[in-house]
Amino acid sequence: MALELLPPEALVRTSEVDHAAWNFEGILGYVSQQRFRLVTSLLPRTPVARLIEVGYGSGVFFPELAKHATELFGADVHPHYAEVREALARAGVAATLVQAPAETLPFEDGFFDIAVAVSTFEFVTDAAKAILEIARVLKPDGYAIVVTPGDTPLLDMALRIFTGESAEKDFGERRSLIVPALVREMKLERSKWFPAPWPVPVYRALQLSRRS
């Protein structure tokens, strides 16, 4: 089934690490879109009341997420929320957007049914604090879906070949710390990766629930 993404001409470039346009570029686009497919494979078939994307960037994923929730929210550190909100509105998508880091979300406890973070945690300074904050704003029966990139020299080389970008420059050593922090602070329910069954994932998706 085709993903419904914000089209390239509607994208707002929100930072130097916001590469939403990559989702539409040949082989790179195919691989990049697998992050979103991993998320949709873990979302419930019945729409939930409230869903937040933490690190929404240009909002490229919101048209697809709109199918899965009555109310959409987004939090990101960049200041371009008004521009992104307008771009989404022109595409028929309503979303409440705020400027806030993952470690400090301006929402009350138990506000959301689902939280989604796609290629976000590799840019977060304190992954443990961020996932605890996400757990705080989830309902007791809610869950988070986090997609993180693989951490191998082969994948880093492929990124440089296809994009000219440096994983080491963008991510530092944070990638190796993400999954341990997530599973330490929340309960791992399911895990999927791309490509499967290749043992070294390009992207890994984790579905996490609050610990009782």
N, C-alpha and C positions, 0 to 999 in steps of 0.2 A: 504494500500500500504506500502511495506517495506521501511524503512528508509535506505539510503545509508550513512553509517558512516565509518570513518577511522577504519580499523580492530584493534583489541587489540594488535597484535604483532607489529603494526606500531606506536603505541602511544609513544610520548615523554613526560615523566613526567616533568613538567615545574616548579612545586612548591609543597609545602606540602599540599596545598588546591586544587590541580588539581587532581580530582578523576574521570578522564574520563573512567577508567576501570570499574567503577561502572555501566556504561551503558550496560554492557554485563553480569551482574551477577544476574540471576534468577529474583525474584520478584523485587529486587532493580533495576535491569536493566530495567525492564518493566516500573517502575515508573519514573526512570530517563529519559528514552527516551520520555516520554510524554511532556517534556519541548520542545523538538525539533518538535514534532507533533503539538504542539500549534503554534509554529512559522510557520511551513509550511502551516497550515490552514489559516494563515493571509497573506501569500505571494501571489502576483498576479500570475495568470496562465501563463502570458507571461513574459519571462525573461526581466529584466531591464538591463541597461547599466552597472552601477557600484553599488556594494553592499559591505558594510563593516561589519565585525563582531568585535564588541568591547569586549575585553576579550575572545579571541578565545582559549586560553589555549593550548591544544595539537593539535588543529585543527580538532578534531573528527567530527565536524559538517560540515566541508567544503565540503566533497564530495556531500552531499545533497544540500548545498547552491549553489554549482556549476551549478546545474540544473536551477537556478533561476536568473542568472546574466551572462553577457558577461565577466565582469572583477570582480575578487574577491580581497578584501583587508582585512587585519586584523590588529588590534592594541591591544597590551597587555603590561603589565609592565615587564614581565619576559624577560630575555636576550637570550632565546633559539629559536629565530625566524629562524635562519639559519637551525637548526636541524629539526624544524617543516616543513619548506619549502621543505627540501629534502625529508622528509617522505611523504608529499603531492605529490611531483613530482613523486615519485615511484608509487603512486596510480593514477597517471594521472591527478592530480589536480594542476592547476597553481594559485598561489596567491601571492600578494604583501604584505609582512608582515613588520610591524614596531614596535619598542619598544617605547611605549608611554602610559601614563595614560589616562583614559577616560576624565579627566579634561583638557588635553592639547593635542589635536590631530593635527598632522603635515600635515594638508590638507587645501586647500583653501576653501573659502566660497562656498556653493552650489555645492560641488563636487559629492555627492552621491545621488542615487535615494532612497536607503533603508539602514538603519542601524539596526543591530540586536545585542542585548545584552542578553545572556542567563546565568542566575545565575552569573551576574557580579556586579550589583549594591549593593549587600549585602557586597561586599568587598571594595566599593568605599567610601572614607572618606567624600566627599562632593557631594551628589547625585544631588543637585540643579545645581551646577557648571558643573557637568558631562553632565546632560541632556541638558543644554544650549549649551555646546560645541558640542554635537551631533546634536542639532538643527541647529547650525551654519554651519556645513559641509553638511547638507542636501539641496537638491534643494527645491525651494519654494513649489513644489507639492510632495516632498518626504515625507517619514514617517519612524518612528522608531518602532521596535517591541522589547519590553522589557519583559523578563520572570523573575519573582521573586518568592521566596519560601513563603509558608504560615508562619505565626507567631503565633503558639499556643503551649502550653505545650505538647499536645498529639502528635503533629508532631515531636517535639523535642525528645520526648521519643522514638518514632519509629526510628528516626535517630540514636539514641544511641544504640538501640537494634540491628539494622541491620548492623551498620557500626562501632560502638564503638566511633564515633565522637561526639563532643559537639557543638551544634548549638550556644550556648551562647559564647563559646570560639571563634568560627570562625566568628560569625556575630555581637556579642554584641547586642546593641539596634538598629542597623542600619536598620533591616528589617521593623520595624514599621514606619520608616521615608521615605522609598523609594517611595511608591505610592503617598503620599501627595506631595512630591517634584516633581514627574513626572507630575502630573495633574495640578500642579500650574504653571509649566514652559512651558508645551506643551498642546495641545488640545487632549483630549481623544476621539478617533474615535470609537474604538471597544475594548471589553474586553472579554476574554475567560478564563476558568480555568479548572483544572483537580483536582479531578474527578467532573464532572458535572452530576447531579444538586446538589451535596453535597454542603451545604452552606459554609463549611470551606475548602478552597482550599489548596491542597498540593503545586500546582504551579498556578500562575496567569499570563496571558499574556495580555499586553496592547499594542494596536496600537495607536500611537501618531503622530499628525501632527504639523507642525510649526504654531505658532500663527501669525496672520497677523499684 
